[in-house]
Amino acid sequence: MLENIALIHEVHNHTPVHLAQKEAMEYLIKIESEHIAYKRMHQCNDIELFCIMVIRALMTKEKNIVLLNPLAILKNTEFLKQARETLSILNDEKNIIILENEINRFYYEGMKALDDIQ
């Protein structure tokens, strides 16, 4: 997973491998997930894979990140709650926009406004 995260930085920003992996590890440490750094995709659960995708997006130069239908990835509301907490820890400078189908609106009812994680 560490290589997977770092690859985006290496290819798009021409960052040396050791620096890209160092930054990737810093993100994982920030969310107390360094234990997944050397796992393969099939060894990770849904929330871990979601976090990898978000960290990859955070390592790009893009200012806006759009998460489309996160429940399709996370599959349950407990993971969604954990993902929202993780986003608030990881993100300090990008606009994260979550787009979800109207049919899943009941999952979000009673939750803190999604705008709070932007």
PyMOL commands that place a pseudoatom at each C-alpha (Angstrom):
pseudoatom trace, name=CA, resn=MET, resi=1, chain=A, elem=C, hetatm=0, pos=[0.000, 0.000, 0.000]
pseudoatom trace, name=CA, resn=LEU, resi=2, chain=A, elem=C, hetatm=0, pos=[2.882, 2.375, 0.734]
pseudoatom trace, name=CA, resn=GLU, resi=3, chain=A, elem=C, hetatm=0, pos=[4.162, 1.978, -2.821]
pseudoatom trace, name=CA, resn=ASN, resi=4, chain=A, elem=C, hetatm=0, pos=[0.634, 2.398, -4.160]
pseudoatom trace, name=CA, resn=ILE, resi=5, chain=A, elem=C, hetatm=0, pos=[0.209, 5.706, -2.339]
pseudoatom trace, name=CA, resn=ALA, resi=6, chain=A, elem=C, hetatm=0, pos=[3.677, 6.989, -3.210]
pseudoatom trace, name=CA, resn=LEU, resi=7, chain=A, elem=C, hetatm=0, pos=[3.333, 6.111, -6.887]
pseudoatom trace, name=CA, resn=ILE, resi=8, chain=A, elem=C, hetatm=0, pos=[0.903, 8.968, -7.524]
pseudoatom trace, name=CA, resn=HIS, resi=9, chain=A, elem=C, hetatm=0, pos=[3.439, 11.447, -6.148]
pseudoatom trace, name=CA, resn=GLU, resi=10, chain=A, elem=C, hetatm=0, pos=[6.335, 9.873, -8.021]
pseudoatom trace, name=CA, resn=VAL, resi=11, chain=A, elem=C, hetatm=0, pos=[4.616, 9.883, -11.414]
pseudoatom trace, name=CA, resn=HIS, resi=12, chain=A, elem=C, hetatm=0, pos=[2.645, 13.135, -11.334]
pseudoatom trace, name=CA, resn=ASN, resi=13, chain=A, elem=C, hetatm=0, pos=[4.997, 15.306, -9.300]
pseudoatom trace, name=CA, resn=HIS, resi=14, chain=A, elem=C, hetatm=0, pos=[8.322, 13.645, -10.249]
pseudoatom trace, name=CA, resn=THR, resi=15, chain=A, elem=C, hetatm=0, pos=[9.114, 13.104, -6.568]
pseudoatom trace, name=CA, resn=PRO, resi=16, chain=A, elem=C, hetatm=0, pos=[11.966, 10.710, -5.739]
pseudoatom trace, name=CA, resn=VAL, resi=17, chain=A, elem=C, hetatm=0, pos=[10.751, 7.325, -4.467]
pseudoatom trace, name=CA, resn=HIS, resi=18, chain=A, elem=C, hetatm=0, pos=[12.185, 7.688, -0.950]
pseudoatom trace, name=CA, resn=LEU, resi=19, chain=A, elem=C, hetatm=0, pos=[10.582, 11.130, -0.469]
pseudoatom trace, name=CA, resn=ALA, resi=20, chain=A, elem=C, hetatm=0, pos=[7.215, 10.039, -1.849]
pseudoatom trace, name=CA, resn=GLN, resi=21, chain=A, elem=C, hetatm=0, pos=[7.196, 6.969, 0.417]
pseudoatom trace, name=CA, resn=LYS, resi=22, chain=A, elem=C, hetatm=0, pos=[8.222, 9.080, 3.402]
pseudoatom trace, name=CA, resn=GLU, resi=23, chain=A, elem=C, hetatm=0, pos=[5.284, 11.437, 2.804]
pseudoatom trace, name=CA, resn=ALA, resi=24, chain=A, elem=C, hetatm=0, pos=[2.925, 8.504, 2.287]
pseudoatom trace, name=CA, resn=MET, resi=25, chain=A, elem=C, hetatm=0, pos=[4.059, 6.978, 5.586]
pseudoatom trace, name=CA, resn=GLU, resi=26, chain=A, elem=C, hetatm=0, pos=[3.509, 10.320, 7.344]
pseudoatom trace, name=CA, resn=TYR, resi=27, chain=A, elem=C, hetatm=0, pos=[-0.123, 10.273, 6.189]
pseudoatom trace, name=CA, resn=LEU, resi=28, chain=A, elem=C, hetatm=0, pos=[-0.546, 6.691, 7.421]
pseudoatom trace, name=CA, resn=ILE, resi=29, chain=A, elem=C, hetatm=0, pos=[1.010, 7.549, 10.782]
pseudoatom trace, name=CA, resn=LYS, resi=30, chain=A, elem=C, hetatm=0, pos=[-1.286, 10.556, 11.078]
pseudoatom trace, name=CA, resn=ILE, resi=31, chain=A, elem=C, hetatm=0, pos=[-4.309, 8.220, 11.009]
pseudoatom trace, name=CA, resn=GLU, resi=32, chain=A, elem=C, hetatm=0, pos=[-2.587, 5.456, 13.002]
pseudoatom trace, name=CA, resn=SER, resi=33, chain=A, elem=C, hetatm=0, pos=[-2.616, 3.108, 10.021]
pseudoatom trace, name=CA, resn=GLU, resi=34, chain=A, elem=C, hetatm=0, pos=[1.071, 2.528, 9.439]
pseudoatom trace, name=CA, resn=HIS, resi=35, chain=A, elem=C, hetatm=0, pos=[0.375, -1.186, 9.982]
pseudoatom trace, name=CA, resn=ILE, resi=36, chain=A, elem=C, hetatm=0, pos=[-1.104, -1.357, 6.452]
pseudoatom trace, name=CA, resn=ALA, resi=37, chain=A, elem=C, hetatm=0, pos=[1.953, 0.153, 4.758]
pseudoatom trace, name=CA, resn=TYR, resi=38, chain=A, elem=C, hetatm=0, pos=[3.316, -3.205, 3.635]
pseudoatom trace, name=CA, resn=LYS, resi=39, chain=A, elem=C, hetatm=0, pos=[0.024, -5.013, 3.063]
pseudoatom trace, name=CA, resn=ARG, resi=40, chain=A, elem=C, hetatm=0, pos=[-1.327, -5.946, -0.346]
pseudoatom trace, name=CA, resn=MET, resi=41, chain=A, elem=C, hetatm=0, pos=[-4.741, -4.816, -1.536]
pseudoatom trace, name=CA, resn=HIS, resi=42, chain=A, elem=C, hetatm=0, pos=[-6.483, -8.131, -0.779]
pseudoatom trace, name=CA, resn=GLN, resi=43, chain=A, elem=C, hetatm=0, pos=[-5.229, -7.939, 2.833]
pseudoatom trace, name=CA, resn=CYS, resi=44, chain=A, elem=C, hetatm=0, pos=[-6.956, -4.603, 3.535]
pseudoatom trace, name=CA, resn=ASN, resi=45, chain=A, elem=C, hetatm=0, pos=[-10.524, -3.999, 4.627]
pseudoatom trace, name=CA, resn=ASP, resi=46, chain=A, elem=C, hetatm=0, pos=[-12.874, -1.490, 3.008]
pseudoatom trace, name=CA, resn=ILE, resi=47, chain=A, elem=C, hetatm=0, pos=[-11.985, 1.440, 5.278]
pseudoatom trace, name=CA, resn=GLU, resi=48, chain=A, elem=C, hetatm=0, pos=[-8.260, 0.845, 4.777]
pseudoatom trace, name=CA, resn=LEU, resi=49, chain=A, elem=C, hetatm=0, pos=[-8.705, 0.825, 0.990]
pseudoatom trace, name=CA, resn=PHE, resi=50, chain=A, elem=C, hetatm=0, pos=[-10.810, 3.975, 1.213]
pseudoatom trace, name=CA, resn=CYS, resi=51, chain=A, elem=C, hetatm=0, pos=[-8.064, 5.693, 3.219]
pseudoatom trace, name=CA, resn=ILE, resi=52, chain=A, elem=C, hetatm=0, pos=[-5.455, 4.663, 0.642]
pseudoatom trace, name=CA, resn=MET, resi=53, chain=A, elem=C, hetatm=0, pos=[-7.546, 6.206, -2.138]
pseudoatom trace, name=CA, resn=VAL, resi=54, chain=A, elem=C, hetatm=0, pos=[-8.032, 9.427, -0.184]
pseudoatom trace, name=CA, resn=ILE, resi=55, chain=A, elem=C, hetatm=0, pos=[-4.342, 9.726, 0.680]
pseudoatom trace, name=CA, resn=ARG, resi=56, chain=A, elem=C, hetatm=0, pos=[-3.454, 9.211, -2.984]
pseudoatom trace, name=CA, resn=ALA, resi=57, chain=A, elem=C, hetatm=0, pos=[-5.837, 12.030, -3.888]
pseudoatom trace, name=CA, resn=LEU, resi=58, chain=A, elem=C, hetatm=0, pos=[-4.380, 14.276, -1.191]
pseudoatom trace, name=CA, resn=MET, resi=59, chain=A, elem=C, hetatm=0, pos=[-0.904, 13.782, -2.631]
pseudoatom trace, name=CA, resn=THR, resi=60, chain=A, elem=C, hetatm=0, pos=[-1.910, 15.275, -5.975]
pseudoatom trace, name=CA, resn=LYS, resi=61, chain=A, elem=C, hetatm=0, pos=[-1.763, 18.949, -6.857]
pseudoatom trace, name=CA, resn=GLU, resi=62, chain=A, elem=C, hetatm=0, pos=[-5.539, 19.100, -7.258]
pseudoatom trace, name=CA, resn=LYS, resi=63, chain=A, elem=C, hetatm=0, pos=[-7.317, 21.512, -4.912]
pseudoatom trace, name=CA, resn=ASN, resi=64, chain=A, elem=C, hetatm=0, pos=[-10.677, 19.719, -5.063]
pseudoatom trace, name=CA, resn=ILE, resi=65, chain=A, elem=C, hetatm=0, pos=[-11.324, 16.056, -4.354]
pseudoatom trace, name=CA, resn=VAL, resi=66, chain=A, elem=C, hetatm=0, pos=[-14.704, 14.551, -5.203]
pseudoatom trace, name=CA, resn=LEU, resi=67, chain=A, elem=C, hetatm=0, pos=[-15.760, 11.355, -3.456]
pseudoatom trace, name=CA, resn=LEU, resi=68, chain=A, elem=C, hetatm=0, pos=[-18.545, 9.837, -5.493]
pseudoatom trace, name=CA, resn=ASN, resi=69, chain=A, elem=C, hetatm=0, pos=[-20.861, 7.406, -3.737]
pseudoatom trace, name=CA, resn=PRO, resi=70, chain=A, elem=C, hetatm=0, pos=[-18.584, 6.403, -0.824]
pseudoatom trace, name=CA, resn=LEU, resi=71, chain=A, elem=C, hetatm=0, pos=[-21.124, 3.866, 0.458]
pseudoatom trace, name=CA, resn=ALA, resi=72, chain=A, elem=C, hetatm=0, pos=[-20.421, 1.777, -2.637]
pseudoatom trace, name=CA, resn=ILE, resi=73, chain=A, elem=C, hetatm=0, pos=[-16.864, 1.394, -1.329]
pseudoatom trace, name=CA, resn=LEU, resi=74, chain=A, elem=C, hetatm=0, pos=[-17.438, 1.407, 2.424]
pseudoatom trace, name=CA, resn=LYS, resi=75, chain=A, elem=C, hetatm=0, pos=[-20.598, -0.713, 2.408]
pseudoatom trace, name=CA, resn=ASN, resi=76, chain=A, elem=C, hetatm=0, pos=[-21.732, 0.176, 5.933]
pseudoatom trace, name=CA, resn=THR, resi=77, chain=A, elem=C, hetatm=0, pos=[-22.445, 3.256, 7.980]
pseudoatom trace, name=CA, resn=GLU, resi=78, chain=A, elem=C, hetatm=0, pos=[-19.866, 2.484, 10.661]
pseudoatom trace, name=CA, resn=PHE, resi=79, chain=A, elem=C, hetatm=0, pos=[-17.129, 2.604, 8.036]
pseudoatom trace, name=CA, resn=LEU, resi=80, chain=A, elem=C, hetatm=0, pos=[-18.670, 5.827, 6.719]
pseudoatom trace, name=CA, resn=LYS, resi=81, chain=A, elem=C, hetatm=0, pos=[-18.466, 7.425, 10.158]
pseudoatom trace, name=CA, resn=GLN, resi=82, chain=A, elem=C, hetatm=0, pos=[-14.847, 6.301, 10.514]
pseudoatom trace, name=CA, resn=ALA, resi=83, chain=A, elem=C, hetatm=0, pos=[-14.056, 7.567, 6.999]
pseudoatom trace, name=CA, resn=ARG, resi=84, chain=A, elem=C, hetatm=0, pos=[-15.453, 11.015, 7.808]
pseudoatom trace, name=CA, resn=GLU, resi=85, chain=A, elem=C, hetatm=0, pos=[-13.320, 11.177, 10.967]
pseudoatom trace, name=CA, resn=THR, resi=86, chain=A, elem=C, hetatm=0, pos=[-10.271, 10.103, 8.961]
pseudoatom trace, name=CA, resn=LEU, resi=87, chain=A, elem=C, hetatm=0, pos=[-10.942, 12.780, 6.342]
pseudoatom trace, name=CA, resn=SER, resi=88, chain=A, elem=C, hetatm=0, pos=[-11.019, 15.459, 9.011]
pseudoatom trace, name=CA, resn=ILE, resi=89, chain=A, elem=C, hetatm=0, pos=[-7.648, 14.252, 10.370]
pseudoatom trace, name=CA, resn=LEU, resi=90, chain=A, elem=C, hetatm=0, pos=[-5.951, 13.951, 6.977]
pseudoatom trace, name=CA, resn=ASN, resi=91, chain=A, elem=C, hetatm=0, pos=[-7.219, 17.033, 5.212]
pseudoatom trace, name=CA, resn=ASP, resi=92, chain=A, elem=C, hetatm=0, pos=[-6.054, 20.501, 6.045]
pseudoatom trace, name=CA, resn=GLU, resi=93, chain=A, elem=C, hetatm=0, pos=[-5.943, 22.266, 2.712]
pseudoatom trace, name=CA, resn=LYS, resi=94, chain=A, elem=C, hetatm=0, pos=[-8.121, 20.623, 0.055]
pseudoatom trace, name=CA, resn=ASN, resi=95, chain=A, elem=C, hetatm=0, pos=[-11.819, 20.858, -0.659]
pseudoatom trace, name=CA, resn=ILE, resi=96, chain=A, elem=C, hetatm=0, pos=[-13.368, 17.436, -0.249]
pseudoatom trace, name=CA, resn=ILE, resi=97, chain=A, elem=C, hetatm=0, pos=[-16.800, 17.092, -1.792]
pseudoatom trace, name=CA, resn=ILE, resi=98, chain=A, elem=C, hetatm=0, pos=[-18.890, 14.008, -1.107]
pseudoatom trace, name=CA, resn=LEU, resi=99, chain=A, elem=C, hetatm=0, pos=[-21.585, 13.164, -3.648]
pseudoatom trace, name=CA, resn=GLU, resi=100, chain=A, elem=C, hetatm=0, pos=[-24.014, 10.446, -2.684]
pseudoatom trace, name=CA, resn=ASN, resi=101, chain=A, elem=C, hetatm=0, pos=[-27.191, 9.137, -4.265]
pseudoatom trace, name=CA, resn=GLU, resi=102, chain=A, elem=C, hetatm=0, pos=[-30.484, 10.401, -2.870]
pseudoatom trace, name=CA, resn=ILE, resi=103, chain=A, elem=C, hetatm=0, pos=[-31.398, 6.794, -2.119]
pseudoatom trace, name=CA, resn=ASN, resi=104, chain=A, elem=C, hetatm=0, pos=[-28.636, 6.684, 0.531]
pseudoatom trace, name=CA, resn=ARG, resi=105, chain=A, elem=C, hetatm=0, pos=[-29.757, 9.888, 2.241]
pseudoatom trace, name=CA, resn=PHE, resi=106, chain=A, elem=C, hetatm=0, pos=[-31.106, 7.993, 5.260]
pseudoatom trace, name=CA, resn=TYR, resi=107, chain=A, elem=C, hetatm=0, pos=[-27.551, 6.858, 6.065]
pseudoatom trace, name=CA, resn=TYR, resi=108, chain=A, elem=C, hetatm=0, pos=[-26.536, 10.464, 6.556]
pseudoatom trace, name=CA, resn=GLU, resi=109, chain=A, elem=C, hetatm=0, pos=[-29.558, 11.652, 8.525]
pseudoatom trace, name=CA, resn=GLY, resi=110, chain=A, elem=C, hetatm=0, pos=[-28.614, 12.517, 12.080]
pseudoatom trace, name=CA, resn=MET, resi=111, chain=A, elem=C, hetatm=0, pos=[-24.929, 12.836, 11.177]
pseudoatom trace, name=CA, resn=LYS, resi=112, chain=A, elem=C, hetatm=0, pos=[-22.964, 16.024, 11.494]
pseudoatom trace, name=CA, resn=ALA, resi=113, chain=A, elem=C, hetatm=0, pos=[-23.145, 18.120, 8.321]
pseudoatom trace, name=CA, resn=LEU, resi=114, chain=A, elem=C, hetatm=0, pos=[-20.823, 16.825, 5.628]
pseudoatom trace, name=CA, resn=ASP, resi=115, chain=A, elem=C, hetatm=0, pos=[-19.715, 20.397, 4.991]
pseudoatom trace, name=CA, resn=ASP, resi=116, chain=A, elem=C, hetatm=0, pos=[-17.770, 20.226, 8.272]
pseudoatom trace, name=CA, resn=ILE, resi=117, chain=A, elem=C, hetatm=0, pos=[-15.137, 17.973, 6.707]
pseudoatom trace, name=CA, resn=GLN, resi=118, chain=A, elem=C, hetatm=0, pos=[-14.311, 20.361, 3.894]
for i in range(1, 118): cmd.bond("trace and resi %d" % i, "trace and resi %d" % (i + 1))
show_as sticks, trace
zoom trace
